[in-house]
Amino acid sequence: MRNVHVDYYGPPLEFQAASVLAKDIARENHMQDPTIMAWHQHRGQGMLPYFDGADPDTWWQKYGEGNGGKLEVSVGDDFCFVLMDTRGYETLGEMPLRNLSDACGNQYLCYTPILGKTSSQPTEAACSLLDGWFADQY
């Protein structure tokens, strides 16, 4: 994996601004459609992905590289990003699944073509209760 460091001397960056800067640097380094695979914020100790028991100083980097990351961009002393070029991947388009909650706070995964795009109430015909078998999609 290649590493690029960007010196930044302005006021502290938030994630959004730092990620835009990282993507711009990735484009300058021949990535046509850069996508962030993992990131780490040093001052706030934030990172994605997060797993219980993972070392916050190294897990994000291992995950990013292991899942296709080809470029690590560090922005100042605050953020590090692992990016990959997704120009060769097909896009899914609009996914027919969405998450809804009922009045009791139970979460459901719902199939939009049966439920309807405007409905906000889970139904038995279109939705499944989220438990250990279903992933939270949106």
N, C-alpha and C positions, 0 to 999 in steps of 0.2 A: 504494500500500500504506500502510495506517495503521501508526503506531508508538506503542507504549506502553512506558513505562519503569516498572519496579517497584523501589523502593528496598529493599534488603535489607542489614541490619546485623548479622546473626547470624554464627555460625561458617560457614566455607566450605561451600557446597552441593555435593553430588554431582549427577550428571546426573538421577537419578531424582527427587529432591526438587525440583530446578529445573524439570523438565519438568511435574510435577504443578502447580506454582505457575503456570507459563505457561499451561497448559490452563484452570486456574481463572480466570485473568485474561481469557482468550479468551471463556469463557462469560459473564463479566461484560460483555464487549463484543459481545454478541449472536451468538456462535457456539454453536449447539446441540450440535454434535458435532465439537469441534476436533481436528485431526490435525496433528502436526508434520511439515512437509515438509522442513525443513533446520534445522540448528542449528550453533552455534559456541561453543566454550569458550575464553575469552581466556587464562586462566592456564595451561591445559594444552595449548593450541593444538590441541584436538580439534575435528573438524567432520564433518558428514555432509551431503551426499555428499562423498566425497573422490575426486579425480582427479589423477593424476600431472601436475605442471606447473601445477595450479590455484593461484591466489593464495589462501592460507588466510584472508586478511582480507576477501575479497569474494566468492569463488566460492559459498559456501553461500547467501548472500543472493540472488545472481543466479539460482541454481538454484531456490530456494524460490519466488521471485516468478514466475519463468518457468513454473513447474509448478502454478500455481493458488494460491499463498500470498497471503492478503489482509491478514494482520496480523503485524507483527513485535513480539515481546515481548522486551525485555531485562530480565533478572533480576539486579539488583545490577550489579556490575562484572565478573561471571564468565561469564554465559551470555546468548546471544541465540537466539531461536527464530523461525522463520517458520511460521505456521500457516494452515490453510484449514479451512472448514466442510464436512464430508463427509456431512451429514445427507441430502442428495439422492441419494447414490450407493447402488447395490445392493451387497449383500455377496455374496461368492463362496461362503461356507460352507466346508466342509472340502475342501481341495484334494486331488485323487487322486494327487499326486506327492510324493515325498520323496527325500532324498539319503541314500545309504549308501556305506560304504567297504568294500572287501574286505580280506583279511588282509595284502595287500601295500601297502595305503594308497591304492590306486586309487579314485577317486570316481566314483559312478554316480548317474544320475537314474532313479528307479524308479517304475513305474506300480502303485500300491498295489492296485487291484482284481485284478490278475493275481498280484502278489507275495504278497498277504495282509498284513493289518495287523500281525501279530505277528512276521513274519519279519524278521530283521536281516541276512540274507545276500543280496547281489545275485544274480540269476539272469539267464541270457541271454534268456529269454522276456520278462521284465518290466523289464529295466534296460538303459540305454545308458551307455557310458563317457562321462564328462564330458570334453569337449575344447573346441576353439574354437567348436563349433556349438551346444553346450548350455549353458544358464545354470544357475548354482547356485541352486536354488529354496529349499531349507530346510537 
